[in-house]
Amino acid sequence: MGHVLGLVPARGASKGLPRKNFRLLAGRPLVAYAADAAGRSGVVDRVILSTDSEAIAELGRAAGLDVPFLRPAELAGDESPMLPVVEHAVASIEGGGWPVEIVALLQPTSPLRRPEHIRRAVELLRETGADSVVSVVGVPPHFSPDYVMRVEEGRLVPFLPEGARITRRQDARPAYVRDGTVYVLWRRTLSEQRSLYGRDCRPMVLPASESLSIDTAEDWADAERRIGDRGPIQP
């Protein structure tokens, strides 16, 4: 088997919650939670931090992350997509003679991530041979695209045409959203399809109790409460 690269992306700037990657959550920076989960997963061979900030790089090194480069400024803007960030990191690592087979993208804004989540995602990728595996959570039925509405010329109409047949939220089709806990993909998905997902993306469904993505002050407060309730990171 080839190498599994864990990649933790953390920019210095943050639009939703300013300086969130510098703040301490229950006494620890966000990158430390990602480092712990990856290190204890048993399936990641190397975990690196991609950041444009030397201060965040120091936080990463203190947490045990490898920081082999600083991300170029053009890949660290508010509108910078994740695909070129991953491509840059993989190219940098492989340029140093470390071949990558699988990439596990671990955003630090998901501090409830457990080693088991990463382990399950990598196992599912290998077992299925899919292009990628992405963690998702179920959308409450009243938020399903079948049930939600939109305003068109002042009139309230179903968001989807077929939604006109749905009169009870219990009848709405199950829907899911990517929650940011883990994205796992083959190196070949990145190079051959220039995608983080590919044509065959498999879901790893998580319960809402195991999912959290921090983007606002309210999310941060929720994270502090839930981290406190959970205690030490679980296997």
C-alpha positions as CSV (number, residue, x, y, z in Angstrom):
1,M,0.0,0.0,0.0
2,G,1.1,3.5,-0.7
3,H,1.4,6.5,1.5
4,V,-1.7,8.2,3.1
5,L,-1.1,12.0,3.5
6,G,-3.1,13.9,6.0
7,L,-3.5,17.5,5.0
8,V,-4.7,20.2,7.5
9,P,-5.4,23.5,5.7
10,A,-5.4,26.6,7.9
11,R,-5.3,30.2,6.5
12,G,-4.2,33.2,8.6
13,A,-7.3,35.2,7.6
14,S,-10.9,34.2,8.3
15,K,-14.0,35.9,7.0
16,G,-16.7,34.2,9.1
17,L,-14.9,34.2,12.4
18,P,-11.8,36.4,12.5
19,R,-8.6,34.8,13.6
20,K,-10.3,31.5,14.4
21,N,-7.1,29.5,13.7
22,F,-5.3,31.5,16.3
23,R,-7.9,31.1,19.0
24,L,-7.9,28.5,21.7
25,L,-10.8,26.1,22.0
26,A,-10.9,24.5,25.4
27,G,-7.2,25.6,25.8
28,R,-6.0,24.3,22.4
29,P,-5.7,25.6,18.9
30,L,-8.0,24.1,16.3
31,V,-5.0,22.5,14.4
32,A,-4.2,20.5,17.5
33,Y,-7.5,18.7,17.3
34,A,-6.9,17.7,13.7
35,A,-3.4,16.6,14.5
36,D,-4.6,14.4,17.4
37,A,-7.3,12.7,15.3
38,A,-4.9,12.0,12.4
39,G,-2.1,10.8,14.6
40,R,-4.3,8.4,16.5
41,S,-6.2,7.1,13.4
42,G,-3.6,4.5,12.6
43,V,-4.1,5.0,8.9
44,V,-2.3,8.3,8.1
45,D,1.5,8.0,7.4
46,R,2.3,11.7,7.5
47,V,0.3,14.8,8.5
48,I,1.2,18.2,7.1
49,L,-0.1,21.7,7.7
50,S,-0.8,24.0,4.7
51,T,-0.8,27.6,5.9
52,D,0.3,31.0,4.7
53,S,0.9,32.2,8.3
54,E,4.2,31.6,10.2
55,A,2.3,32.0,13.5
56,I,-0.1,29.2,12.6
57,A,2.8,27.2,11.4
58,E,4.3,27.5,14.9
59,L,1.0,26.3,16.4
60,G,1.1,23.4,14.0
61,R,4.6,22.4,14.8
62,A,3.8,22.5,18.5
63,A,0.9,20.2,17.9
64,G,3.1,17.7,16.1
65,L,2.3,18.7,12.5
66,D,4.8,18.8,9.7
67,V,5.1,22.2,8.1
68,P,7.3,21.6,5.0
69,F,6.3,24.9,3.2
70,L,4.3,28.1,3.6
71,R,1.3,28.3,1.2
72,P,1.6,31.0,-1.4
73,A,-0.6,34.1,-0.8
74,E,-2.5,33.5,-4.1
75,L,-3.8,30.3,-2.5
76,A,-4.8,31.9,0.8
77,G,-7.5,34.4,-0.2
78,D,-11.1,34.4,1.0
79,E,-12.2,33.1,-2.4
80,S,-9.4,30.6,-2.9
81,P,-10.9,27.1,-3.8
82,M,-9.6,24.1,-2.0
83,L,-8.6,22.1,-5.1
84,P,-5.5,24.1,-5.9
85,V,-4.5,24.1,-2.2
86,V,-4.5,20.3,-2.2
87,E,-2.8,20.1,-5.5
88,H,0.0,22.5,-4.3
89,A,0.5,20.5,-1.1
90,V,0.7,17.2,-2.9
91,A,3.1,18.5,-5.6
92,S,5.3,20.0,-2.8
93,I,5.4,16.7,-0.9
94,E,6.0,14.6,-4.0
95,G,8.7,17.0,-5.1
96,G,10.5,16.1,-2.0
97,G,10.4,12.4,-2.9
98,W,7.4,11.3,-0.8
99,P,4.9,9.6,-3.1
100,V,1.2,10.0,-2.2
101,E,-1.5,7.4,-2.8
102,I,-4.3,8.8,-0.7
103,V,-5.1,12.3,0.6
104,A,-7.1,12.8,3.7
105,L,-8.3,16.4,3.9
106,L,-8.8,17.4,7.5
107,Q,-10.2,20.9,8.0
108,P,-9.3,22.2,11.5
109,T,-12.8,23.7,11.7
110,S,-14.2,20.3,12.6
111,P,-12.9,19.7,16.1
112,L,-15.3,16.9,16.9
113,R,-13.5,14.7,14.4
114,R,-12.4,11.4,15.9
115,P,-9.6,9.0,14.8
116,E,-12.4,6.5,13.9
117,H,-13.9,8.9,11.4
118,I,-10.6,9.1,9.4
119,R,-10.1,5.3,9.8
120,R,-13.5,4.5,8.5
121,A,-13.2,6.9,5.5
122,V,-9.9,5.4,4.4
123,E,-11.2,1.9,4.8
124,L,-14.3,2.7,2.8
125,L,-12.2,4.2,0.0
126,R,-10.0,1.1,-0.2
127,E,-12.9,-1.3,0.1
128,T,-15.1,0.3,-2.6
129,G,-12.4,1.6,-5.0
130,A,-14.5,4.8,-5.3
131,D,-12.9,8.0,-6.4
132,S,-13.5,9.6,-3.0
133,V,-15.3,9.3,0.4
134,V,-16.8,12.4,2.0
135,S,-18.5,12.7,5.4
136,V,-22.1,13.9,5.4
137,V,-24.9,14.5,7.8
138,G,-28.6,14.2,7.2
139,V,-30.7,17.4,6.6
140,P,-33.8,17.7,8.8
141,P,-36.9,16.8,6.7
142,H,-38.2,20.4,6.8
143,F,-35.0,21.5,5.1
144,S,-35.1,18.9,2.3
145,P,-35.1,20.4,-1.2
146,D,-38.4,18.5,-1.7
147,Y,-40.0,20.5,1.1
148,V,-38.4,24.0,1.1
149,M,-39.9,26.9,-0.9
150,R,-38.7,29.9,-2.8
151,V,-40.2,33.3,-3.7
152,E,-40.9,33.8,-7.4
153,E,-42.3,37.2,-8.4
154,G,-43.7,37.6,-4.9
155,R,-45.3,34.2,-4.9
156,L,-44.3,31.3,-2.6
157,V,-43.6,28.2,-4.8
158,P,-41.9,24.9,-4.3
159,F,-38.1,25.1,-4.7
160,L,-38.2,22.0,-6.9
161,P,-41.0,21.4,-9.3
162,E,-41.6,17.9,-7.9
163,G,-41.9,19.4,-4.4
164,A,-45.5,20.4,-5.4
165,R,-46.4,16.8,-4.6
166,I,-45.0,16.9,-1.1
167,T,-47.5,18.1,1.4
168,R,-46.0,16.6,4.6
169,R,-42.3,17.0,5.5
170,Q,-42.3,13.3,6.5
171,D,-42.7,12.5,2.8
172,A,-39.6,14.5,1.7
173,R,-36.8,12.5,0.3
174,P,-33.7,12.1,2.6
175,A,-31.1,14.8,1.8
176,Y,-27.5,15.2,3.0
177,V,-24.9,17.9,3.3
178,R,-21.1,17.7,3.4
179,D,-20.1,18.5,6.9
180,G,-16.3,19.0,6.6
181,T,-15.2,16.3,9.0
182,V,-13.2,14.3,6.4
183,Y,-12.6,14.2,2.7
184,V,-10.6,11.2,1.5
185,L,-9.5,10.7,-2.1
186,W,-7.0,8.8,-4.3
187,R,-4.1,10.7,-5.6
188,R,-5.2,9.6,-9.1
189,T,-8.6,11.3,-8.6
190,L,-6.7,14.6,-8.1
191,S,-4.4,14.1,-11.1
192,E,-6.8,12.4,-13.6
193,Q,-10.0,14.2,-12.8
194,R,-8.7,17.4,-11.2
195,S,-11.4,17.0,-8.5
196,L,-11.7,16.3,-4.8
197,Y,-14.7,14.1,-5.5
198,G,-14.4,12.5,-8.9
199,R,-17.2,10.8,-10.6
200,D,-17.7,8.2,-7.9
201,C,-18.0,9.9,-4.5
202,R,-19.2,7.7,-1.6
203,P,-20.9,9.1,1.5
204,M,-19.8,8.4,5.1
205,V,-22.9,9.3,7.0
206,L,-22.3,10.8,10.5
207,P,-24.9,11.5,13.2
208,A,-25.4,15.2,13.9
209,S,-24.0,14.6,17.4
210,E,-20.6,13.8,15.9
211,S,-20.5,16.7,13.4
212,L,-19.6,20.4,13.8
213,S,-18.1,23.0,11.5
214,I,-17.0,26.2,13.0
215,D,-17.6,29.4,11.0
216,T,-19.3,31.8,13.3
217,A,-19.1,33.0,17.0
218,E,-22.2,30.9,17.7
219,D,-20.5,27.8,16.2
220,W,-17.5,28.5,18.5
221,A,-19.6,28.7,21.6
222,D,-21.4,25.4,20.5
223,A,-17.9,23.8,20.1
224,E,-16.8,24.9,23.5
225,R,-19.9,23.4,25.1
226,R,-19.7,20.1,23.1
227,I,-15.9,19.7,23.6
228,G,-16.5,20.1,27.3
229,D,-19.3,17.6,27.4
230,R,-17.3,15.1,25.3
231,G,-14.1,15.2,27.4
232,P,-10.8,13.8,25.9
233,I,-10.8,12.9,22.2
234,Q,-12.2,9.5,21.7
235,P,-10.7,6.7,19.5
